[in-house]
């Protein structure tokens, strides 16, 4: 099966890349510039795809930034949260309708390639915080993809009922190069260790009982 993977370069989508290949899928990876503050994750995605020998494309939609206000990831007027991965501070990082936009672009490429599926790495830990990671949203997008063209790719979301620790364990089984993945919202040369997604990353490795190769700011 040919699958187009939405690949941010983060931990979840990188594990999904290796998971899909382990399941026998022929994978093509797509990253999207949608106006996020930094491109560190996209650089990570490129490096991971080179390591995995997978085709990688980048869709440049950076002009959307001026329309995606109110999120710390796209709006300089919104402070980047620090501290724990809680609902209140993580709401600051919700990019309006991001996954619908990204899945639409991935769906277009999948139709063009006559690929069988589009895959994204929504997981159980995101359901309360990110509306576009909930199963109901994924079900609706699966229906939309099935209706968007005569060639109808399916939507794969195998991690939708898994925790972040479950994903780390799966990645460890598959020898995913965790050291190449990028999670930090701050960008830079190393993970800050203090933003919510860095803290979530640390917690997931600890709960999974898997060594974390991430280099974090030693002052945090």
C-alpha positions as a Markdown table, in Angstrom:
| # | Residue | x | y | z |
|---|---|---|---|---|
| 1 | Unk | 0.0 | 0.0 | 0.0 |
| 2 | Unk | 1.3 | 3.5 | -0.9 |
| 3 | Unk | 0.8 | 6.0 | 1.9 |
| 4 | Unk | 1.4 | 9.7 | 2.1 |
| 5 | Unk | 2.6 | 10.5 | 5.7 |
| 6 | Unk | 2.2 | 13.9 | 7.3 |
| 7 | Unk | 5.7 | 14.2 | 8.8 |
| 8 | Unk | 6.5 | 17.1 | 11.1 |
| 9 | Unk | 9.9 | 15.7 | 12.1 |
| 10 | Unk | 8.6 | 15.2 | 15.6 |
| 11 | Unk | 8.6 | 12.1 | 17.7 |
| 12 | Unk | 5.1 | 10.8 | 16.8 |
| 13 | Unk | 5.2 | 11.2 | 13.1 |
| 14 | Unk | 8.7 | 9.8 | 12.9 |
| 15 | Unk | 7.7 | 6.7 | 14.8 |
| 16 | Unk | 4.7 | 6.5 | 12.4 |
| 17 | Unk | 7.0 | 6.5 | 9.4 |
| 18 | Unk | 8.9 | 3.5 | 10.7 |
| 19 | Unk | 5.7 | 1.8 | 11.8 |
| 20 | Unk | 4.1 | 2.1 | 8.3 |
| 21 | Unk | 7.3 | 0.8 | 6.7 |
| 22 | Unk | 7.3 | -2.1 | 9.2 |
| 23 | Unk | 3.7 | -2.8 | 8.1 |
| 24 | Unk | 4.8 | -3.1 | 4.5 |
| 25 | Unk | 3.6 | 0.3 | 3.3 |
| 26 | Unk | 5.5 | 2.3 | 0.6 |
| 27 | Unk | 5.8 | 5.7 | 2.3 |
| 28 | Unk | 6.1 | 9.2 | 0.9 |
| 29 | Unk | 6.5 | 11.9 | 3.5 |
| 30 | Unk | 5.1 | 15.4 | 3.4 |
| 31 | Unk | 6.1 | 18.3 | 5.7 |
| 32 | Unk | 4.3 | 21.7 | 5.6 |
| 33 | Unk | 5.5 | 25.2 | 6.2 |
| 34 | Unk | 2.3 | 26.9 | 7.5 |
| 35 | Unk | 4.0 | 30.0 | 9.0 |
| 36 | Unk | 5.3 | 28.3 | 12.2 |
| 37 | Unk | 8.0 | 30.3 | 14.1 |
| 38 | Unk | 10.9 | 28.0 | 13.2 |
| 39 | Unk | 11.6 | 25.2 | 10.7 |
| 40 | Unk | 13.6 | 23.1 | 13.1 |
| 41 | Unk | 11.1 | 20.3 | 12.8 |
| 42 | Unk | 11.1 | 20.3 | 9.0 |
| 43 | Unk | 14.9 | 20.1 | 9.0 |
| 44 | Unk | 14.6 | 17.1 | 11.3 |
| 45 | Unk | 12.0 | 15.5 | 9.0 |
| 46 | Unk | 14.4 | 15.9 | 6.1 |
| 47 | Unk | 17.2 | 14.2 | 8.0 |
| 48 | Unk | 15.0 | 11.3 | 9.2 |
| 49 | Unk | 13.7 | 10.7 | 5.7 |
| 50 | Unk | 17.3 | 10.6 | 4.4 |
| 51 | Unk | 18.2 | 8.1 | 7.1 |
| 52 | Unk | 15.1 | 6.0 | 6.2 |
| 53 | Unk | 15.5 | 6.3 | 2.5 |
| 54 | Unk | 12.0 | 7.8 | 2.1 |
| 55 | Unk | 10.9 | 10.5 | -0.4 |
| 56 | Unk | 10.3 | 13.8 | 1.4 |
| 57 | Unk | 8.5 | 16.8 | 0.0 |
| 58 | Unk | 7.9 | 20.2 | 1.7 |
| 59 | Unk | 4.7 | 22.2 | 0.9 |
| 60 | Unk | 5.3 | 26.0 | 1.4 |
| 61 | Unk | 2.1 | 27.5 | 2.8 |
| 62 | Unk | 4.0 | 30.1 | 4.9 |
| 63 | Unk | 1.7 | 32.8 | 3.6 |
| 64 | Unk | -1.0 | 31.4 | 5.9 |
| 65 | Unk | 0.7 | 32.8 | 8.9 |
| 66 | Unk | -1.1 | 36.1 | 8.8 |
| 67 | Unk | -4.4 | 34.3 | 8.9 |
| 68 | Unk | -3.5 | 31.9 | 11.8 |
| 69 | Unk | -3.4 | 34.4 | 14.6 |
| 70 | Unk | -3.9 | 33.6 | 18.2 |
| 71 | Unk | -1.5 | 30.7 | 18.4 |
| 72 | Unk | 2.0 | 30.9 | 20.0 |
| 73 | Unk | 3.3 | 28.8 | 17.1 |
| 74 | Unk | 2.3 | 31.3 | 14.5 |
| 75 | Unk | 1.7 | 34.6 | 16.2 |
| 76 | Unk | 4.6 | 36.6 | 17.8 |
| 77 | Unk | 2.0 | 38.5 | 20.0 |
| 78 | Unk | 1.2 | 35.3 | 21.9 |
| 79 | Unk | 3.8 | 34.2 | 24.5 |
| 80 | Unk | 5.2 | 30.7 | 24.2 |
| 81 | Unk | 4.0 | 28.7 | 27.2 |
| 82 | Unk | 6.4 | 27.0 | 29.6 |
| 83 | Unk | 5.8 | 24.4 | 32.2 |
| 84 | Unk | 3.6 | 21.3 | 32.2 |
| 85 | Unk | 1.6 | 19.9 | 29.4 |
| 86 | Unk | -1.8 | 21.0 | 30.7 |
| 87 | Unk | -4.9 | 22.0 | 28.9 |
| 88 | Unk | -4.8 | 25.7 | 29.8 |
| 89 | Unk | -1.3 | 26.6 | 28.6 |
| 90 | Unk | -1.4 | 24.2 | 25.7 |
| 91 | Unk | -4.4 | 25.9 | 24.3 |
| 92 | Unk | -2.0 | 28.7 | 23.4 |
| 93 | Unk | -0.4 | 26.4 | 20.9 |
| 94 | Unk | -3.5 | 25.4 | 19.0 |
| 95 | Unk | -3.1 | 26.5 | 15.4 |
| 96 | Unk | -6.6 | 27.2 | 13.9 |
| 97 | Unk | -7.8 | 24.2 | 11.9 |
| 98 | Unk | -4.2 | 23.1 | 11.3 |
| 99 | Unk | -4.8 | 19.4 | 10.7 |
| 100 | Unk | -7.6 | 20.0 | 8.3 |
| 101 | Unk | -5.4 | 22.2 | 6.2 |
| 102 | Unk | -2.5 | 19.7 | 6.4 |
| 103 | Unk | -4.6 | 16.7 | 5.7 |
| 104 | Unk | -6.2 | 18.4 | 2.8 |
| 105 | Unk | -2.8 | 19.1 | 1.2 |
| 106 | Unk | -1.6 | 15.5 | 1.9 |
| 107 | Unk | -4.9 | 14.3 | 0.5 |
| 108 | Unk | -4.3 | 16.2 | -2.7 |
| 109 | Unk | -0.8 | 14.7 | -3.1 |
| 110 | Unk | -2.2 | 11.3 | -2.3 |
| 111 | Unk | -4.8 | 11.6 | -5.1 |
| 112 | Unk | -2.2 | 12.9 | -7.5 |
| 113 | Unk | 0.1 | 9.9 | -6.7 |
| 114 | Unk | -2.9 | 7.5 | -6.7 |
| 115 | Unk | -1.7 | 6.6 | -3.2 |
| 116 | Unk | -3.9 | 4.3 | -1.2 |
| 117 | Unk | -3.8 | 6.3 | 2.1 |
| 118 | Unk | -2.9 | 9.4 | 4.0 |
| 119 | Unk | -1.5 | 8.9 | 7.5 |
| 120 | Unk | -1.1 | 11.2 | 10.5 |
| 121 | Unk | 0.1 | 10.6 | 14.0 |
| 122 | Unk | -2.7 | 11.9 | 16.2 |
| 123 | Unk | -2.6 | 10.1 | 19.6 |
| 124 | Unk | -4.7 | 9.6 | 22.7 |
| 125 | Unk | -2.7 | 12.2 | 24.8 |
| 126 | Unk | -3.8 | 15.0 | 22.4 |
| 127 | Unk | -7.5 | 14.4 | 22.4 |
| 128 | Unk | -8.5 | 16.9 | 25.2 |
| 129 | Unk | -6.1 | 19.6 | 24.0 |
| 130 | Unk | -6.2 | 19.5 | 20.3 |
| 131 | Unk | -9.7 | 19.3 | 18.7 |
| 132 | Unk | -8.2 | 18.2 | 15.4 |
| 133 | Unk | -6.6 | 15.1 | 17.0 |
| 134 | Unk | -9.9 | 13.7 | 18.3 |
| 135 | Unk | -11.3 | 10.5 | 16.9 |
| 136 | Unk | -14.5 | 12.3 | 15.7 |
| 137 | Unk | -12.4 | 14.7 | 13.7 |
| 138 | Unk | -10.4 | 11.9 | 12.2 |
| 139 | Unk | -13.6 | 10.0 | 11.3 |
| 140 | Unk | -15.0 | 13.1 | 9.5 |
| 141 | Unk | -11.7 | 13.7 | 7.6 |
| 142 | Unk | -11.7 | 10.0 | 6.6 |
| 143 | Unk | -15.2 | 10.5 | 5.1 |
| 144 | Unk | -14.1 | 13.7 | 3.4 |
| 145 | Unk | -11.1 | 12.0 | 1.8 |
| 146 | Unk | -13.3 | 9.2 | 0.6 |
| 147 | Unk | -15.5 | 11.8 | -1.2 |
| 148 | Unk | -12.9 | 14.3 | -2.5 |
| 149 | Unk | -12.0 | 12.5 | -5.7 |
| 150 | Unk | -12.8 | 9.5 | -7.9 |
| 151 | Unk | -9.6 | 8.1 | -6.4 |
| 152 | Unk | -10.4 | 7.9 | -2.7 |
| 153 | Unk | -7.5 | 7.5 | -0.3 |
| 154 | Unk | -8.2 | 6.1 | 3.2 |
| 155 | Unk | -7.0 | 7.8 | 6.4 |
| 156 | Unk | -4.6 | 5.9 | 8.6 |
| 157 | Unk | -4.4 | 6.9 | 12.3 |
| 158 | Unk | -3.0 | 3.9 | 14.1 |
| 159 | Unk | -1.9 | 5.8 | 17.1 |
| 160 | Unk | -5.2 | 7.4 | 17.9 |
| 161 | Unk | -5.8 | 5.2 | 21.0 |
| 162 | Unk | -2.1 | 5.2 | 22.1 |
| 163 | Unk | -0.3 | 7.3 | 24.7 |
| 164 | Unk | 2.9 | 9.1 | 24.0 |
| 165 | Unk | 4.8 | 6.5 | 26.1 |
| 166 | Unk | 3.2 | 3.7 | 23.9 |
| 167 | Unk | 4.6 | 5.5 | 20.9 |
| 168 | Unk | 8.0 | 5.8 | 22.4 |
| 169 | Unk | 8.0 | 2.0 | 23.1 |
| 170 | Unk | 6.9 | 1.3 | 19.6 |
| 171 | Unk | 9.7 | 3.5 | 18.2 |
| 172 | Unk | 12.2 | 1.8 | 20.4 |
| 173 | Unk | 11.1 | -1.6 | 19.0 |
| 174 | Unk | 11.6 | -0.2 | 15.5 |
| 175 | Unk | 15.0 | 1.5 | 16.2 |
| 176 | Unk | 13.7 | 4.9 | 15.3 |
| 177 | Unk | 16.5 | 7.5 | 15.5 |
| 178 | Unk | 15.0 | 9.5 | 18.3 |
| 179 | Unk | 18.1 | 11.7 | 18.4 |
| 180 | Unk | 17.1 | 13.1 | 15.0 |
| 181 | Unk | 13.5 | 14.0 | 16.0 |
| 182 | Unk | 12.5 | 17.5 | 17.1 |
| 183 | Unk | 9.8 | 18.4 | 19.6 |
| 184 | Unk | 10.7 | 21.8 | 21.2 |
| 185 | Unk | 8.6 | 24.8 | 20.4 |
| 186 | Unk | 11.5 | 27.2 | 20.8 |
| 187 | Unk | 13.7 | 26.0 | 18.0 |
| 188 | Unk | 17.4 | 26.6 | 18.4 |
| 189 | Unk | 20.3 | 24.1 | 18.5 |
| 190 | Unk | 19.0 | 22.0 | 21.4 |
| 191 | Unk | 15.7 | 21.3 | 23.1 |
| 192 | Unk | 14.9 | 23.9 | 25.7 |
| 193 | Unk | 13.7 | 21.3 | 28.2 |
| 194 | Unk | 11.1 | 23.6 | 29.7 |
| 195 | Unk | 8.3 | 24.2 | 27.1 |
| 196 | Unk | 5.3 | 21.9 | 27.5 |
| 197 | Unk | 6.2 | 19.6 | 24.6 |
| 198 | Unk | 9.8 | 19.2 | 25.9 |
| 199 | Unk | 8.3 | 18.2 | 29.3 |
| 200 | Unk | 5.9 | 15.8 | 27.6 |
| 201 | Unk | 8.8 | 14.3 | 25.7 |
| 202 | Unk | 10.8 | 13.7 | 28.8 |
| 203 | Unk | 7.8 | 12.2 | 30.6 |
| 204 | Unk | 7.0 | 9.8 | 27.7 |
| 205 | Unk | 10.5 | 8.4 | 27.7 |
| 206 | Unk | 10.5 | 8.0 | 31.5 |
| 207 | Unk | 7.1 | 6.3 | 31.5 |
| 208 | Unk | 8.2 | 4.0 | 28.6 |
| 209 | Unk | 11.4 | 3.2 | 30.4 |
| 210 | Unk | 13.4 | 4.0 | 27.3 |
| 211 | Unk | 16.6 | 5.9 | 27.3 |
| 212 | Unk | 16.1 | 9.5 | 26.1 |
| 213 | Unk | 18.9 | 10.6 | 23.7 |
| 214 | Unk | 17.6 | 14.1 | 23.5 |
| 215 | Unk | 20.0 | 16.9 | 24.3 |
| 216 | Unk | 18.2 | 19.4 | 26.5 |
| 217 | Unk | 19.4 | 22.8 | 27.7 |
| 218 | Unk | 21.5 | 21.9 | 30.8 |
| 219 | Unk | 20.5 | 25.0 | 32.7 |
| 220 | Unk | 16.8 | 23.9 | 32.9 |
